[in-house]
């Protein structure tokens, strides 16, 4: 499995921006979907954004579409989540994850992800 470490979380005001980073190591990621999930207190973990590593195909949850952008840097094996126009409802612990599988579709099902980072807290004040 790959090892994932998130960073970049913090406290921001509504309307502000943050960029989360996920440093990956262990294997080539050409056959993986890289995903970002979040979990708010008392709620289940939800898909936020995902990207097939080899071709960069991306998909987003409706709640973040147009505000968040997922990207990756092949040279550093790093996945990013750029979050703009943050809202209080974006407050959650954000997790980076990896799912092995075909590159024709972005995997959004949590159970298919078998590598997870430790999580980073994002808090958006009103």
C-alpha positions as protocol buffer text, in pm:
chain_id: "A"
residue {
  index: 1
  type: UNK
  ca { x: 0 y: 0 z: 0 }
}
residue {
  index: 2
  type: UNK
  ca { x: 94 y: 362 z: -37 }
}
residue {
  index: 3
  type: UNK
  ca { x: 159 y: 586 z: 260 }
}
residue {
  index: 4
  type: UNK
  ca { x: -19 y: 920 z: 275 }
}
residue {
  index: 5
  type: UNK
  ca { x: 40 y: 1225 z: 495 }
}
residue {
  index: 6
  type: UNK
  ca { x: -188 y: 1529 z: 482 }
}
residue {
  index: 7
  type: UNK
  ca { x: -101 y: 1884 z: 575 }
}
residue {
  index: 8
  type: UNK
  ca { x: -225 y: 2237 z: 521 }
}
residue {
  index: 9
  type: UNK
  ca { x: -536 y: 2247 z: 737 }
}
residue {
  index: 10
  type: UNK
  ca { x: -616 y: 2535 z: 966 }
}
residue {
  index: 11
  type: UNK
  ca { x: -863 y: 2802 z: 1070 }
}
residue {
  index: 12
  type: UNK
  ca { x: -994 y: 3044 z: 809 }
}
residue {
  index: 13
  type: UNK
  ca { x: -1281 y: 3288 z: 777 }
}
residue {
  index: 14
  type: UNK
  ca { x: -1572 y: 3224 z: 545 }
}
residue {
  index: 15
  type: UNK
  ca { x: -1478 y: 3320 z: 192 }
}
residue {
  index: 16
  type: UNK
  ca { x: -1113 y: 3243 z: 248 }
}
residue {
  index: 17
  type: UNK
  ca { x: -892 y: 2979 z: 91 }
}
residue {
  index: 18
  type: UNK
  ca { x: -671 y: 2689 z: 194 }
}
residue {
  index: 19
  type: UNK
  ca { x: -459 y: 2441 z: 5 }
}
residue {
  index: 20
  type: UNK
  ca { x: -427 y: 2092 z: 143 }
}
residue {
  index: 21
  type: UNK
  ca { x: -134 y: 1871 z: 50 }
}
residue {
  index: 22
  type: UNK
  ca { x: -102 y: 1494 z: 54 }
}
residue {
  index: 23
  type: UNK
  ca { x: 246 y: 1349 z: 28 }
}
residue {
  index: 24
  type: UNK
  ca { x: 241 y: 996 z: -112 }
}
residue {
  index: 25
  type: UNK
  ca { x: 510 y: 732 z: -103 }
}
residue {
  index: 26
  type: UNK
  ca { x: 561 y: 360 z: -148 }
}
residue {
  index: 27
  type: UNK
  ca { x: 464 y: 278 z: -506 }
}
residue {
  index: 28
  type: UNK
  ca { x: 383 y: 412 z: -847 }
}
residue {
  index: 29
  type: UNK
  ca { x: 36 y: 564 z: -858 }
}
residue {
  index: 30
  type: UNK
  ca { x: -41 y: 516 z: -1226 }
}
residue {
  index: 31
  type: UNK
  ca { x: -316 y: 265 z: -1146 }
}
residue {
  index: 32
  type: UNK
  ca { x: -472 y: 457 z: -858 }
}
residue {
  index: 33
  type: UNK
  ca { x: -747 y: 702 z: -796 }
}
residue {
  index: 34
  type: UNK
  ca { x: -645 y: 963 z: -542 }
}
residue {
  index: 35
  type: UNK
  ca { x: -928 y: 1103 z: -336 }
}
residue {
  index: 36
  type: UNK
  ca { x: -1010 y: 1360 z: -74 }
}
residue {
  index: 37
  type: UNK
  ca { x: -1277 y: 1286 z: 185 }
}
residue {
  index: 38
  type: UNK
  ca { x: -1403 y: 1480 z: 482 }
}
residue {
  index: 39
  type: UNK
  ca { x: -1580 y: 1398 z: 804 }
}
residue {
  index: 40
  type: UNK
  ca { x: -1763 y: 1652 z: 1016 }
}
residue {
  index: 41
  type: UNK
  ca { x: -1847 y: 1586 z: 1383 }
}
residue {
  index: 42
  type: UNK
  ca { x: -2135 y: 1342 z: 1415 }
}
residue {
  index: 43
  type: UNK
  ca { x: -2146 y: 1273 z: 1042 }
}
residue {
  index: 44
  type: UNK
  ca { x: -2018 y: 1002 z: 812 }
}
residue {
  index: 45
  type: UNK
  ca { x: -1712 y: 1043 z: 598 }
}
residue {
  index: 46
  type: UNK
  ca { x: -1800 y: 1186 z: 257 }
}
residue {
  index: 47
  type: UNK
  ca { x: -1633 y: 1201 z: -81 }
}
residue {
  index: 48
  type: UNK
  ca { x: -1509 y: 1547 z: -172 }
}
residue {
  index: 49
  type: UNK
  ca { x: -1289 y: 1516 z: -480 }
}
residue {
  index: 50
  type: UNK
  ca { x: -1102 y: 1248 z: -670 }
}
residue {
  index: 51
  type: UNK
  ca { x: -855 y: 1216 z: -953 }
}
residue {
  index: 52
  type: UNK
  ca { x: -718 y: 931 z: -1162 }
}
residue {
  index: 53
  type: UNK
  ca { x: -343 y: 960 z: -1133 }
}
residue {
  index: 54
  type: UNK
  ca { x: -234 y: 866 z: -1483 }
}
residue {
  index: 55
  type: UNK
  ca { x: -463 y: 1095 z: -1684 }
}
residue {
  index: 56
  type: UNK
  ca { x: -575 y: 1346 z: -1423 }
}
residue {
  index: 57
  type: UNK
  ca { x: -947 y: 1292 z: -1468 }
}
residue {
  index: 58
  type: UNK
  ca { x: -1125 y: 1461 z: -1179 }
}
residue {
  index: 59
  type: UNK
  ca { x: -1462 y: 1444 z: -1013 }
}
residue {
  index: 60
  type: UNK
  ca { x: -1615 y: 1650 z: -733 }
}
residue {
  index: 61
  type: UNK
  ca { x: -1898 y: 1636 z: -488 }
}
residue {
  index: 62
  type: UNK
  ca { x: -2177 y: 1874 z: -584 }
}
residue {
  index: 63
  type: UNK
  ca { x: -2128 y: 2069 z: -263 }
}
residue {
  index: 64
  type: UNK
  ca { x: -1775 y: 2174 z: -359 }
}
residue {
  index: 65
  type: UNK
  ca { x: -1795 y: 2187 z: -737 }
}
residue {
  index: 66
  type: UNK
  ca { x: -1666 y: 2516 z: -868 }
}
residue {
  index: 67
  type: UNK
  ca { x: -1491 y: 2598 z: -541 }
}
residue {
  index: 68
  type: UNK
  ca { x: -1242 y: 2314 z: -491 }
}
residue {
  index: 69
  type: UNK
  ca { x: -977 y: 2187 z: -730 }
}
residue {
  index: 70
  type: UNK
  ca { x: -782 y: 1863 z: -702 }
}
residue {
  index: 71
  type: UNK
  ca { x: -442 y: 1836 z: -867 }
}
residue {
  index: 72
  type: UNK
  ca { x: -119 y: 1640 z: -846 }
}
residue {
  index: 73
  type: UNK
  ca { x: 252 y: 1691 z: -898 }
}
residue {
  index: 74
  type: UNK
  ca { x: 417 y: 1385 z: -1052 }
}
residue {
  index: 75
  type: UNK
  ca { x: 766 y: 1502 z: -961 }
}
residue {
  index: 76
  type: UNK
  ca { x: 693 y: 1509 z: -589 }
}
residue {
  index: 77
  type: UNK
  ca { x: 412 y: 1251 z: -568 }
}
residue {
  index: 78
  type: UNK
  ca { x: 193 y: 1508 z: -404 }
}
residue {
  index: 79
  type: UNK
  ca { x: -182 y: 1553 z: -433 }
}
residue {
  index: 80
  type: UNK
  ca { x: -338 y: 1890 z: -362 }
}
residue {
  index: 81
  type: UNK
  ca { x: -682 y: 2017 z: -280 }
}
residue {
  index: 82
  type: UNK
  ca { x: -721 y: 2388 z: -344 }
}
residue {
  index: 83
  type: UNK
  ca { x: -1022 y: 2513 z: -152 }
}
residue {
  index: 84
  type: UNK
  ca { x: -1162 y: 2855 z: -238 }
}
residue {
  index: 85
  type: UNK
  ca { x: -1464 y: 3046 z: -111 }
}
residue {
  index: 86
  type: UNK
  ca { x: -1478 y: 2832 z: 199 }
}
residue {
  index: 87
  type: UNK
  ca { x: -1802 y: 2805 z: 390 }
}
residue {
  index: 88
  type: UNK
  ca { x: -1870 y: 2708 z: 753 }
}
residue {
  index: 89
  type: UNK
  ca { x: -2024 y: 2383 z: 632 }
}
residue {
  index: 90
  type: UNK
  ca { x: -1684 y: 2288 z: 490 }
}
residue {
  index: 91
  type: UNK
  ca { x: -1557 y: 2247 z: 846 }
}
residue {
  index: 92
  type: UNK
  ca { x: -1435 y: 1889 z: 887 }
}
residue {
  index: 93
  type: UNK
  ca { x: -1135 y: 1665 z: 913 }
}
residue {
  index: 94
  type: UNK
  ca { x: -1005 y: 1613 z: 561 }
}
residue {
  index: 95
  type: UNK
  ca { x: -846 y: 1284 z: 458 }
}
residue {
  index: 96
  type: UNK
  ca { x: -636 y: 1190 z: 161 }
}
residue {
  index: 97
  type: UNK
  ca { x: -691 y: 838 z: 29 }
}
residue {
  index: 98
  type: UNK
  ca { x: -586 y: 606 z: -253 }
}
residue {
  index: 99
  type: UNK
  ca { x: -783 y: 341 z: -440 }
}
residue {
  index: 100
  type: UNK
  ca { x: -629 y: 90 z: -682 }
}
residue {
  index: 101
  type: UNK
  ca { x: -830 y: 32 z: -995 }
}
residue {
  index: 102
  type: UNK
  ca { x: -899 y: 129 z: -1356 }
}
residue {
  index: 103
  type: UNK
  ca { x: -828 y: 479 z: -1477 }
}
residue {
  index: 104
  type: UNK
  ca { x: -1146 y: 515 z: -1681 }
}
residue {
  index: 105
  type: UNK
  ca { x: -1352 y: 639 z: -1387 }
}
residue {
  index: 106
  type: UNK
  ca { x: -1294 y: 824 z: -1063 }
}
residue {
  index: 107
  type: UNK
  ca { x: -1371 y: 599 z: -766 }
}
residue {
  index: 108
  type: UNK
  ca { x: -1603 y: 765 z: -515 }
}
residue {
  index: 109
  type: UNK
  ca { x: -1695 y: 469 z: -295 }
}
residue {
  index: 110
  type: UNK
  ca { x: -1522 y: 485 z: 42 }
}
residue {
  index: 111
  type: UNK
  ca { x: -1494 y: 107 z: 75 }
}
residue {
  index: 112
  type: UNK
  ca { x: -1275 y: 89 z: -234 }
}
residue {
  index: 113
  type: UNK
  ca { x: -1006 y: 307 z: -82 }
}
residue {
  index: 114
  type: UNK
  ca { x: -746 y: 102 z: 102 }
}
residue {
  index: 115
  type: UNK
  ca { x: -486 y: 364 z: 193 }
}
residue {
  index: 116
  type: UNK
  ca { x: -564 y: 662 z: 415 }
}
residue {
  index: 117
  type: UNK
  ca { x: -380 y: 953 z: 563 }
}
residue {
  index: 118
  type: UNK
  ca { x: -408 y: 1072 z: 921 }
}
residue {
  index: 119
  type: UNK
  ca { x: -637 y: 1363 z: 844 }
}
residue {
  index: 120
  type: UNK
  ca { x: -602 y: 1738 z: 876 }
}
residue {
  index: 121
  type: UNK
  ca { x: -852 y: 1970 z: 1044 }
}
residue {
  index: 122
  type: UNK
  ca { x: -1016 y: 2248 z: 845 }
}
residue {
  index: 123
  type: UNK
  ca { x: -1226 y: 2496 z: 1040 }
}
residue {
  index: 124
  type: UNK
  ca { x: -1416 y: 2776 z: 869 }
}
residue {
  index: 125
  type: UNK
  ca { x: -1555 y: 3050 z: 1091 }
}
residue {
  index: 126
  type: UNK
  ca { x: -1865 y: 3249 z: 1006 }
}
